[in-house]
């Protein structure tokens, strides 16, 4: 298609206007691309700083948890140690009480003459229940012989005078006459 001579200057003017517009559009696009590149760089830097902040925060939290766990372990160990010491104190107090009770019993036995005796003879009708069990326990612990009689007679106990066996024990105990024959 051919242009007429009078249309040529108008076409050139339009071409120049089009090229100016194209240049402006290109400049605007370049500015937008540069602005976007700057924004991307700024956002990448911000993302890097935020990641670093998260790492610092997580590390601080991990250290804090570790320190709390260590403190908790130390606290639990202290509580266990205090509880053990309390139990030891209680056991020591119980042992001291038992030792005191044994000392009191030994003093009581010494006062009654049980510690020096080789043989303990108890008349069962004259003892209280507590004395009976104390004497039995003493004989069991010391290995001493304990003889329980209903009526004490010095001659019978020493074997000088034969005595009749009590009615309840007569069938089971041999009398001196039965053993000789």
C-alpha positions in Angstrom: 0.0 0.0 0.0 1.3 3.3 -1.0 0.9 6.5 0.8 0.2 9.7 -0.8 2.7 12.6 -0.4 0.4 14.6 1.8 -0.1 11.6 4.1 3.6 11.1 4.7 4.3 14.0 7.2 1.2 13.0 9.2 2.4 9.4 9.3 5.8 10.5 10.5 4.3 12.6 13.2 2.1 9.6 14.3 5.2 7.4 14.2 7.1 9.8 16.4 4.2 10.0 18.8 4.0 6.2 18.9 7.8 5.9 19.5 7.6 8.5 22.4 4.7 6.6 23.9 6.6 3.3 23.5 9.7 4.9 25.1 7.6 6.1 28.0 6.0 2.7 28.4 9.4 1.1 28.3 10.8 3.5 30.9 7.7 2.9 33.1 8.2 -0.9 32.8 11.9 -0.6 33.6 11.1 1.5 36.7 8.5 -1.1 37.8 11.0 -3.9 37.3 13.7 -2.0 39.2 11.1 -1.2 42.0 10.1 -4.9 42.1 13.7 -6.0 42.2 14.3 -3.6 45.1 11.2 -4.8 46.9 12.2 -8.5 46.4 15.7 -7.7 47.7 14.2 -5.9 50.7 11.7 -8.8 51.4 14.5 -11.4 51.1 16.5 -9.5 53.6 13.5 -9.2 55.9 12.9 -13.0 55.5 16.5 -13.7 56.3 16.3 -11.5 59.4 13.0 -13.1 60.5 14.6 -16.6 60.0 17.5 -15.5 62.1 15.2 -14.1 64.8 13.3 -17.4 64.9 16.5 -19.4 65.2 17.7 -17.1 68.0 14.3 -17.4 69.7 14.2 -21.2 69.4 17.8 -21.5 70.7 16.9 -19.2 73.6 13.8 -21.3 74.4 15.9 -24.5 74.1 18.5 -23.1 76.5 15.7 -22.0 78.9 14.1 -25.4 78.8 17.4 -27.1 79.4 18.1 -24.7 82.3 14.6 -25.3 83.7 15.0 -29.0 83.4 18.4 -28.8 85.2 16.9 -26.7 87.9 14.0 -29.0 88.2 16.4 -32.0 88.5 18.4 -30.2 91.2 15.2 -29.2 93.0 14.0 -32.8 92.9 17.3 -34.1 94.1 17.2 -31.6 97.0 13.7 -32.7 97.9 14.7 -36.3 97.7 17.8 -35.6 99.8 15.7 -33.7 102.4 13.2 -36.5 102.5 15.9 -39.1 102.9 17.5 -37.0 105.6 14.1 -36.8 107.3 13.7 -40.5 107.0 17.2 -41.0 108.4 16.4 -38.7 111.2 13.2 -40.6 111.9 15.0 -43.9 111.7 17.8 -42.5 114.0 15.2 -41.2 116.4 13.4 -44.6 116.3 16.7 -46.4 116.9 17.5 -44.0 119.8 14.0 -44.7 121.2 14.6 -48.4 120.8 18.0 -48.1 122.4 16.4 -46.1 125.2 13.8 -48.8 125.6 16.4 -51.5 125.6 18.4 -49.6 128.2 15.3 -49.1 130.3 14.5 -52.8 130.0 18.1 -53.7 130.8 18.0 -51.5 133.9 14.7 -53.1 134.8 16.2 -56.6 134.3 19.2 -55.6 136.3 17.0 -54.3 139.1 15.1 -57.7 139.1 18.4 -59.6 138.9 17.7 -61.3 135.6 21.0 -60.5 134.0 23.1 -62.3 136.5 20.9 -65.4 136.7 21.7 -68.7 135.0 18.2 -70.0 135.5 15.0 -68.1 135.8 12.2 -69.6 137.8 8.8 -67.9 137.6 5.8 -68.7 139.7 3.1 -68.2 137.2 0.4 -67.2 139.6 2.4 -64.3 140.9 3.3 -62.6 137.6 1.4 -60.0 135.7 1.0 -60.6 132.0 3.6 -57.9 131.1 6.2 -59.4 133.5 5.5 -62.9 132.1 6.1 -61.9 128.5 9.1 -59.8 129.5 10.7 -62.7 131.3 9.9 -65.1 128.4 11.4 -62.6 125.9 14.5 -62.1 128.1 15.1 -65.9 128.4 14.6 -66.3 124.6 17.1 -63.5 123.8 19.7 -64.5 126.3 19.4 -68.3 125.9 18.7 -68.8 129.6 16.5 -71.6 130.9 13.1 -70.4 132.1 11.1 -72.7 134.4 7.5 -71.9 135.1 6.0 -73.4 138.2 2.6 -73.0 139.8 3.9 -73.0 143.4 7.5 -72.4 144.1 9.2 -74.5 146.7 12.9 -74.1 147.1 13.5 -77.7 148.0 11.4 -79.0 145.1 13.2 -76.8 142.6 16.6 -77.7 143.8 15.7 -81.4 143.5 16.0 -82.2 147.2 12.3 -82.9 147.9 10.2 -84.8 145.5 6.9 -83.0 144.9 3.7 -84.2 143.4 3.2 -82.9 139.8 0.3 -80.6 139.3 -3.0 -82.2 138.4 -3.0 -80.8 134.9 0.6 -82.0 134.2 0.4 -85.3 136.0 -0.2 -87.6 133.0 2.5 -86.1 130.8 5.4 -85.7 133.4 7.1 -88.8 134.8 7.5 -89.0 138.5 10.8 -90.0 140.2 9.3 -93.4 141.1 8.4 -94.2 137.5 11.8 -93.3 136.1 13.7 -95.6 138.6 11.8 -98.7 137.7 
